[in-house]
Amino acid sequence: MPASELPYEILSLVADYLYKDYKFECIFVCKGWKTTFQELFWKDREVRSVKKLEDAAVAVKHSTSDFPYGVVLQTLTIVEACTLHSLLQSDAFETFYNLKHLVLEHVIIDSTDIKKITYSRPWKSLISLKLVIKIAKQNSLTPILIRLLTNYPSLKEIDVSPHSSMNSLNFNLKNFNTLHKRSPQLESIKGCFNLTNIHSNSVNTIPTTIAALHVTTLDLDLLDWDYLWLYYFSYKYPNIRTLKWKTMCESRERIVKEYNRNKAELLHSLKNVFPHLTTLEFYTEDRSTWSHALFWDLLCRSNVPIKKLTYILRVCFSSPNFQQMLIQRLLQSFEKTLETFFVAGNVSYDIRYIVRLNIPSCPVLVDLTLYDCGIYIDLDNLLDSCPALRRLMFTSGQLYISPEIREDPGKHGLRILGLDNVDASAPVFSYMSYRCRNLEYMNLDSIRISGSISEETGSLLINMPYTRLKKLDFHRVLFYPSNDHMNEKKVINLILLSQLKSSFPSDENEDHVDEIHDVDHLAWFHLFCKKITIGFESKIRKLPKEEIATATEYYKSTPATERVNLSEERKSFQGLVPKRFWEKDLWKGYVELRCGHIASYKMPLLWVDEDDY
């Protein structure tokens, strides 16, 4: 099919990947593209100011073209600062009467605007509105905002935030109730608010609040809040499917005391909390356990059907023991429904203080990410408890295998593995290769791998014969001859990537897989230090053929007892020597990472030196 005859649906997909200027140029390619790209170009527009929008409206009015600009333009972004007054008084919106999505990246509001809103025309086509607001006068915004939304009876999505953290949007119960009364079609609420204290006299009225049944998404950045707001939201938004709750404040002593005194009576009275909630994102900068306990009391006991859970702790008091308890509590609470679980802690990794994470049965968990939690994971416990797991990302911890011998561990379908700042032994990777035969993507970043060096070959073998990688990312990985000697003086700086020449091992010969020697050497690498303006930096380079021959001959002909330390401490940086002294690293041995197949690999620190080739 000629390009000029491509259908609208295909051209629309192509346009999604083009900058606006390129879309404009496509209008003039051929007649077959003109109408389609003209529509796609005008469908989503960005202008600098209200004045530029008005200029565009004038041009459209005087155009001799029969192209329906007013119908086509559906998404508009105004970048520069504008006043609410200039926006409401502009005639440009009469020209672009079918606008559905409006983004104002810097709108200035003051108390006099409420009168102008009263006399402005309703805007029935708009379904989503994003406002980044600068408040000209304090404490004047919320009633103006509520009144403004009255002009958009078809509004389904709002996104409101202050232009500066110095400004705040104060919301109370009345504001939320009025908002839904005037915008009954709202489905999504996103904003950065101060949620004011709920008076004790209002608590008894919360169970009788009129539910906003259309709302399915609530995304809040909270500068201040009272625990009663979750109690209120559970009644106000019974059909919530996505809840994003970001707290950027410390717990106030009064609120914590009230919560501890009243939580049993209030929270236990809730019989059905967010029964349709499937996605939860929780972020806290609270140094106490209060905000965590609140979510546990409200959600963990309520059998909420959460499928996707994100839990982020920042500037937090938490210890590895707290992180471990938190993760286990969440996994146990949502084990029957949880499919994606992301936890980002704030624990500095110290192997002396890490604690074991005992993972409960999570039969439908597909994606697991654990960042900076200071824990160690038993690989068998993980794979047995999460049979559906396909992606594992793990940082700042230890991955190990139990010394207990299992007769027939089941095969597992893990496909993607990412490790960062993790300690593991070579047998962990060999065992993973045996159990996870569908592993296709492996990202190793700043990890430390230990193992035994063969006296015969001089190599620390990381044997993954069942693994056929589509991509291997390899960055700042350090190798040590044993777990007891993880110091920079013992680091092994020569690395060999290899893959099997023979066919993929079968179950029948898996007992002899370590004896397979028919391998293809993909590349040899050397970790070295490079002098920079201040000090040194680590790099990795490919060995040229001559140096490969030297290394190969050394390990073939030099007995282990004659491999002696030739390095000079004064020329070493974190266990690395300069590139020209690479032979001084031979005595330490080398690492061979051997897979069934490696389709591609990437080493970000790879040093390219034309003199080597």
C-alpha positions in Angstrom: 0.0 0.0 0.0 1.4 3.4 -0.9 2.1 5.8 2.0 -0.4 8.3 0.6 -3.2 5.7 1.0 -2.5 4.8 4.6 -5.8 4.9 6.7 -6.4 7.5 9.4 -5.9 5.0 12.2 -2.3 4.2 11.0 -1.4 7.8 10.4 -2.8 8.7 13.9 -0.4 6.1 15.5 2.5 7.6 13.5 1.6 11.1 14.6 1.8 10.1 18.3 5.6 9.8 17.9 6.1 13.1 16.0 6.9 16.5 17.4 4.3 19.2 16.5 6.6 20.8 13.9 6.9 17.5 12.1 3.1 17.0 12.2 2.8 20.4 10.5 5.2 19.4 7.8 3.3 16.2 7.1 0.3 18.3 6.1 2.1 19.2 2.9 3.5 15.8 2.0 0.5 14.7 -0.2 -3.2 15.2 -0.6 -3.9 11.9 1.1 -2.1 13.1 4.3 -3.4 16.7 4.3 -6.7 16.4 6.0 -5.6 13.7 8.5 -2.4 15.6 9.7 -4.2 18.9 9.6 -6.7 17.4 12.1 -4.0 15.8 14.2 -2.0 19.0 14.2 -4.9 21.1 15.5 -6.3 18.5 17.8 -3.7 19.2 20.5 -2.2 22.7 20.6 0.1 24.6 22.9 0.2 28.4 23.0 2.4 30.8 25.0 -0.4 33.2 26.1 -4.0 34.1 25.9 -3.0 36.8 23.4 -1.5 34.2 21.1 -4.7 32.1 21.4 -6.8 35.1 20.5 -4.5 35.8 17.5 -5.1 32.2 16.4 -8.9 32.6 16.8 -8.8 35.7 14.6 -6.9 33.9 11.9 -9.4 31.0 12.0 -12.3 33.4 11.6 -10.8 35.0 8.6 -9.7 31.8 7.0 -11.2 30.9 3.6 -10.6 27.2 4.3 -13.6 25.0 5.1 -11.5 23.1 7.6 -13.5 22.8 10.9 -10.9 24.3 13.3 -13.5 25.0 16.0 -14.5 21.3 16.1 -11.1 19.8 15.7 -9.2 21.6 18.6 -9.8 19.5 21.7 -6.7 19.9 23.9 -5.2 23.3 24.7 -2.3 24.2 26.9 -1.5 27.8 27.8 2.1 28.0 29.1 2.7 31.6 30.3 1.1 33.3 33.2 -2.4 34.6 32.7 -5.1 36.0 34.9 -8.4 34.3 35.4 -10.0 37.6 34.4 -8.3 37.6 30.9 -9.2 34.0 30.4 -12.9 34.4 31.2 -13.2 37.6 29.1 -11.5 36.1 26.0 -13.7 35.5 22.9 -11.2 32.9 21.6 -13.2 30.1 23.3 -16.2 30.9 21.2 -14.2 30.0 18.2 -12.8 26.8 19.7 -16.1 25.8 21.1 -15.4 22.0 21.2 -12.5 22.2 23.6 -12.5 19.2 25.9 -9.1 19.4 27.7 -7.7 22.7 29.1 -4.3 23.0 30.8 -3.3 26.4 32.4 0.3 26.1 33.6 0.3 29.5 35.5 -3.1 31.1 36.2 -3.3 34.1 38.6 -6.5 34.3 40.8 -7.5 37.0 43.3 -10.7 37.6 45.3 -12.3 39.9 42.7 -12.5 37.1 40.2 -15.5 35.5 41.9 -17.8 38.2 40.5 -16.4 37.7 37.0 -17.0 34.0 37.2 -20.7 34.6 38.1 -21.3 36.4 34.8 -19.2 34.2 32.6 -20.7 31.8 30.1 -21.0 28.1 30.9 -18.6 25.8 29.1 -20.4 22.5 28.4 -17.8 20.8 26.2 -14.9 20.8 28.8 -14.3 17.4 30.5 -10.8 17.9 32.0 -9.1 20.9 33.6 -5.6 21.3 35.0 -4.8 24.5 36.9 -1.4 25.5 38.4 -2.5 28.5 40.4 -0.8 31.5 41.8 -2.8 33.1 44.6 -2.8 36.9 44.5 -4.4 37.1 48.0 -4.3 34.5 50.7 -7.4 32.5 51.7 -9.3 33.6 48.6 -8.7 30.7 46.3 -11.0 27.8 47.4 -14.4 29.5 47.0 -13.3 31.0 43.7 -12.1 27.6 42.5 -15.4 25.9 43.5 -17.3 28.7 41.8 -15.2 28.4 38.7 -16.0 24.7 38.4 -19.7 25.5 38.2 -19.1 26.7 34.7 -18.1 23.2 33.6 -21.1 21.0 34.2 -19.6 18.1 32.1 -16.2 18.2 33.9 -14.9 14.7 34.7 -11.3 15.3 35.6 -9.6 18.1 37.7 -6.0 18.6 38.6 -5.3 21.6 40.8 -2.1 22.6 42.5 -0.4 25.9 43.7 2.3 27.5 41.6 4.5 27.7 44.7 4.8 25.7 47.9 4.4 28.9 49.8 0.7 29.0 48.7 -1.8 26.4 49.9 -5.2 25.3 48.8 -7.3 24.8 51.9 -10.2 22.3 51.6 -12.8 21.4 54.1 -15.8 19.1 54.1 -18.1 21.7 52.8 -15.8 22.4 49.9 -15.8 18.8 48.8 -19.5 18.4 49.1 -20.1 21.6 47.1 -17.6 20.6 44.5 -19.6 17.4 43.7 -22.9 19.2 43.9 -21.8 21.6 41.1 -19.7 19.1 39.1 -21.7 15.9 39.4 -19.9 14.1 36.6 -16.4 14.2 38.2 -14.5 10.9 37.9 -11.0 12.0 38.8 -9.7 14.4 41.5 -6.0 15.3 41.6 -4.6 18.1 43.7 -2.2 19.5 46.3 -4.2 20.5 49.3 -4.3 21.4 53.0 -7.1 19.3 54.4 -8.4 21.3 57.3 -9.3 19.7 60.6 -12.7 18.1 60.8 -14.6 19.4 63.7 -15.9 16.8 66.2 -19.5 18.0 65.6 -19.2 17.1 61.9 -18.0 13.5 62.5 -21.5 12.2 63.1 -22.7 13.6 59.8 -20.0 11.8 57.8 -21.9 8.4 57.4 -24.8 10.3 55.9 -22.8 12.2 53.3 -24.0 12.0 49.8 -21.7 9.6 47.9 -19.9 10.8 44.7 -20.5 7.6 42.8 -18.7 8.6 39.6 -15.4 9.2 41.3 -12.9 6.4 40.6 -9.6 8.2 41.1 -8.4 10.2 44.0 -4.8 11.6 43.8 -3.8 13.9 46.7 -0.6 15.6 47.7 -1.2 16.6 51.3 0.6 19.4 53.0 -1.6 18.9 56.2 -4.3 16.5 57.1 -6.4 14.9 59.8 -6.9 11.2 60.1 -10.7 11.7 59.9 -10.4 12.5 56.2 -9.9 8.9 55.3 -12.9 8.1 57.3 -14.8 10.7 55.3 -13.5 9.6 51.9 -14.5 6.0 52.6 -18.1 7.2 52.6 -17.8 9.9 50.0 -16.1 7.8 47.3 -17.3 4.2 47.6 -16.4 3.4 44.0 -12.7 4.5 44.2 -10.5 2.2 42.1 -7.2 4.3 42.3 -6.1 6.0 45.5 -2.8 8.0 45.5 -2.0 9.5 48.9 1.2 11.6 49.3 1.8 13.1 52.8 4.6 15.7 53.0 4.0 16.7 56.6 4.9 15.6 60.1 2.3 14.1 62.4 0.9 16.7 64.8 0.8 15.4 68.4 -2.9 16.4 68.9 -4.1 14.5 65.9 -2.1 11.4 66.8 -3.6 11.4 70.3 -7.1 11.8 69.0 -6.5 9.0 66.5 -5.2 6.6 69.2 -8.2 7.4 71.3 -10.9 7.2 68.7 -9.6 4.8 66.0 -11.3 1.7 67.3 -14.8 3.3 67.4 -14.5 5.0 64.0 -12.5 2.6 61.9 -14.2 -0.5 63.2 -17.6 1.0 62.3 -16.6 0.9 58.6 -18.0 -2.3 57.2 -16.9 -1.9 53.6 -13.9 0.3 53.0 -13.2 1.1 49.3 -14.6 -2.2 48.1 -13.5 -1.6 44.5 -10.0 -0.2 45.2 -7.4 -2.0 43.0 -4.5 0.5 42.8 -3.0 2.2 45.9 0.1 4.5 46.0 1.2 5.7 49.4 4.0 8.2 50.0 5.0 9.6 53.3 7.7 11.8 54.8 6.3 11.3 58.3 9.0 10.3 60.8 6.6 8.5 63.0 4.7 5.3 62.5 1.3 7.1 62.7 0.5 7.4 59.0 1.5 3.8 58.4 -0.6 2.5 61.3 -3.6 4.5 59.9 -3.4 2.7 56.5 -2.9 -0.6 58.2 -6.0 -0.1 60.4 -8.2 1.1 57.6 -7.1 -1.0 54.6 -5.2 -4.1 55.7 -8.0 -5.4 57.9 -10.7 -4.6 55.3 -10.0 -7.3 52.7 -9.6 -4.6 50.0 -8.9 -6.2 46.5 -5.7 -4.3 45.8 -3.9 -5.5 42.7 -1.2 -2.8 42.4 0.4 -1.4 45.5 3.2 1.3 45.7 4.6 2.2 49.1 7.3 4.9 49.4 9.0 6.0 52.6 11.2 9.1 52.5 12.9 11.0 55.4 11.7 8.3 57.6 12.8 6.9 60.9 12.5 3.3 59.6 14.9 0.5 60.4 15.3 -2.8 58.5 13.1 -4.4 61.1 10.3 -2.0 60.4 10.7 -2.3 56.7 10.6 -6.1 56.9 7.5 -6.0 59.2 5.8 -3.5 56.8 6.5 -5.6 53.7 5.2 -8.8 55.3 2.1 -7.1 56.7 1.2 -5.7 53.3 1.9 -9.0 51.4 -0.2 -10.9 53.9 -3.1 -8.5 53.8 -3.4 -8.5 50.0 -1.9 -11.9 49.1 -4.9 -13.1 47.2 -5.2 -10.2 44.8 -1.8 -8.4 44.7 -0.2 -8.5 41.2 2.3 -5.6 41.4 4.1 -4.6 44.6 6.6 -1.7 44.8 8.3 -0.7 48.0 11.0 2.1 48.3 12.5 2.4 51.7 15.1 4.7 53.1 17.5 2.3 54.8 21.3 2.6 54.2 22.5 -0.9 53.4 24.7 -2.4 56.1 25.1 -6.2 55.9 25.6 -6.3 59.7 22.0 -5.2 60.3 19.9 -6.7 57.5 17.0 -8.9 58.4 15.4 -11.8 56.6 12.2 -11.2 54.7 9.9 -14.2 54.9 7.6 -13.9 51.9 4.1 -15.3 52.4 2.2 -17.0 49.6 1.3 -14.5 46.8 -0.1 -16.7 44.0 -0.9 -13.9 41.5 2.1 -11.6 42.2 3.7 -10.8 38.8 5.9 -7.8 39.5 8.0 -7.3 42.7 10.2 -4.3 43.4 12.1 -3.8 46.7 14.3 -0.7 47.0 16.5 0.2 49.9 14.8 -1.9 52.5 17.9 -3.5 54.2 16.6 -7.1 53.9 17.9 -10.4 52.6 15.8 -12.8 50.5 15.9 -16.6 50.4 15.6 -17.3 46.6 13.7 -20.5 47.2 11.2 -18.8 49.6 10.7 -16.1 46.9 10.1 -18.4 44.0 8.0 -20.9 45.9 5.8 -18.2 47.4 5.3 -16.3 44.1 4.8 -18.8 41.4 3.5 -16.2 38.9 6.4 -13.8 39.4 7.9 -12.6 36.1 9.8 -9.5 37.1 12.0 -8.9 40.2 13.9 -5.7 41.0 15.9 -5.7 44.2 18.3 -3.2 45.7 20.3 -2.7 48.8 20.2 -6.2 50.3 21.3 -9.8 50.0 20.1 -12.6 47.8 21.0 -16.1 49.0 20.1 -19.7 48.7 19.4 -21.9 51.7 22.1 -24.6 52.4 19.4 -27.2 52.8 19.4 -29.5 49.8 16.0 -29.8 48.0 15.5 -32.9 45.9 13.4 -31.5 43.1 12.8 -27.7 43.2 10.1 -26.7 40.7 10.9 -24.7 37.6 9.9 -21.0 37.7 8.8 -18.5 35.0 10.8 -15.5 36.1 11.8 -13.5 33.0 13.3 -10.2 34.2 15.9 -9.7 37.0 17.4 -6.4 38.2 19.8 -6.3 41.1 21.4 -3.1 42.4 23.8 -2.8 45.4 23.1 -6.5 46.3 25.4 -9.1 47.7 25.1 -12.6 46.3 27.3 -15.7 45.8 28.1 -17.4 42.5 25.9 -20.4 43.4 22.9 -18.1 43.6 23.1 -17.4 39.9 23.7 -21.0 39.0 20.7 -22.1 41.0 18.6 -19.3 39.5 19.6 -20.5 36.0 18.4 -24.0 36.9 15.1 -22.9 38.3 14.3 -19.9 36.2 14.8 -21.2 32.6 12.7 -18.4 31.0 15.0 -15.6 32.3 15.6 -13.3 29.4 16.7 -9.9 30.8 19.3 -9.4 33.5 20.5 -6.1 34.9 23.4 -6.2 37.4 24.4 -2.8 38.8 26.8 -2.2 41.6 26.5 -5.7 43.0 29.1 -7.8 44.7 29.5 -11.5 43.8 31.6 -13.9 45.7 32.7 -17.5 44.9 35.5 -20.0 44.9 38.4 -19.8 42.4 39.4 -23.0 40.7 43.1 -23.8 41.3 43.1 -25.6 38.0 41.7 -22.9 35.7 42.2 -19.8 37.8 38.5 -18.8 37.3 35.6 -18.0 39.5 32.8 -19.6 37.4 29.3 -18.1 37.4 27.6 -20.9 35.5 24.2 -20.2 34.1 23.9 -22.8 31.3 20.1 -22.8 31.2 19.8 -19.1 30.8 19.3 -17.6 27.3 19.5 -13.9 27.7 18.1 -11.4 25.2 19.9 -8.6 27.0 22.5 -8.4 29.8 23.2 -5.0 31.4 26.5 -5.1 33.4 27.5 -2.1 35.4 30.0 -1.7 38.3 29.9 -5.4 39.3 32.6 -6.5 41.7 33.8 -10.0 42.2 35.6 -11.5 45.2 37.2 -14.9 45.8 35.1 -15.5 48.9 32.4 -13.9 51.0 35.0 -13.4 53.9 37.3 -11.4 51.7 35.0 -8.7 50.3 37.6 -5.9 50.3 39.1 -3.9 47.5 42.5 -5.6 47.7 40.9 -9.0 46.8 38.6 -7.8 43.9 38.9 -9.8 40.7 39.4 -7.4 37.8 39.4 -9.7 34.7 36.1 -10.9 33.4 35.2 -13.3 30.6 31.7 -13.4 29.1 31.0 -16.8 27.4 28.1 -18.9 26.1 27.6 -22.5 25.2 28.4 -23.6 21.7 26.4 -26.8 22.1 22.7 -27.1 22.4 20.7 -26.0 25.4 21.2 -28.4 28.3 18.4 -30.9 28.8 17.0 -32.3 32.0 18.8 -35.6 31.3 22.4 -34.2 31.4 21.8 -31.4 34.0 23.9 -33.3 36.5 26.9 -32.9 34.3 26.3 -29.3 33.2 29.4 -28.1 35.2 31.5 -30.3 33.0 30.5 -28.7 29.7 33.6 -27.1 28.2 32.4 -26.5 24.7 32.0 -22.7 25.1 32.3 -19.7 22.9 34.3 -16.8 24.4 32.3 -13.6 23.6 34.7 -11.1 25.2 37.3 -10.5 27.8 37.2 -7.3 30.0 39.4 -5.6 32.4 38.4 -3.3 35.2 40.9 -0.5 35.7 41.3 3.0 37.1 41.7 6.1 34.9 43.2 9.3 36.2 41.0 12.4 36.1 41.4 16.0 37.2 40.9 15.1 40.8 41.8 11.5 41.7 40.7 8.4 39.7 37.6 6.8 38.3 36.8 3.2 37.5 36.4 2.0 33.9 36.1 -1.2 32.0 37.6 -2.1 28.7 37.7 -5.0 26.2 40.9 -6.8 26.0 42.5 -6.9 22.5 43.6 -10.2 20.9 47.2 -9.9 22.1 46.2 -9.4 25.7 43.6 -12.2 25.5 46.4 -14.5 24.3 48.6 -13.4 27.2 45.9 -14.0 29.8 44.9 -17.4 28.3 48.5 -18.6 28.3 49.1 -17.4 31.8 46.1 -19.4 33.3 47.1 -22.5 31.2 50.8 -22.6 32.1 51.1 -21.0 35.6 50.2 -23.3 38.5 48.1 -21.8 41.3 51.1 -22.0 43.7 53.1 -19.7 41.4 50.5 -17.0 41.0 51.9 -14.3 43.2 50.9 -10.7 43.9 52.7 -8.4 41.5 50.7 -5.3 42.1 52.0 -2.2 43.9 49.8 -0.6 46.5 50.8 2.9 45.5 49.5 2.3 42.0 46.2 0.8 43.0 42.9 2.7 43.4 40.1 0.7 45.2 41.7 -2.5 44.0 42.1 -1.3 40.4 45.3 -0.6 38.6 45.9 1.7 35.6 45.2 0.1 32.2 48.9 -0.3 31.3 49.5 -2.4 34.4 46.7 -4.9 33.6 49.0 -7.9 33.9 49.4 -7.2 37.6 45.8 -8.4 38.0 46.4 -11.8 36.5 47.5 -13.4 39.8 44.0 -12.8 41.3 42.3 -15.0 38.8 39.4 -14.1 36.5 35.6 -14.4 36.5 33.8 -16.3 33.8 30.1 -15.5 33.4 28.8 -18.4 31.3 25.3 -18.5 29.9 23.5 -20.7 27.5 23.2 -17.8 25.2 23.7 -14.0 25.3 22.1 -12.1 22.4 23.3 -8.7 23.5 25.1 -7.1 26.4 25.8 -3.5 27.6 28.5 -2.1 29.9 28.0 1.6 30.5 31.5 2.2 31.7 33.1 0.5 28.7 36.3 2.3 27.7 37.0 2.5 23.9 40.6 3.0 23.1 41.4 3.0 19.4 45.0 1.9 20.2 43.7 -1.4 21.4 42.3 -2.4 18.0 
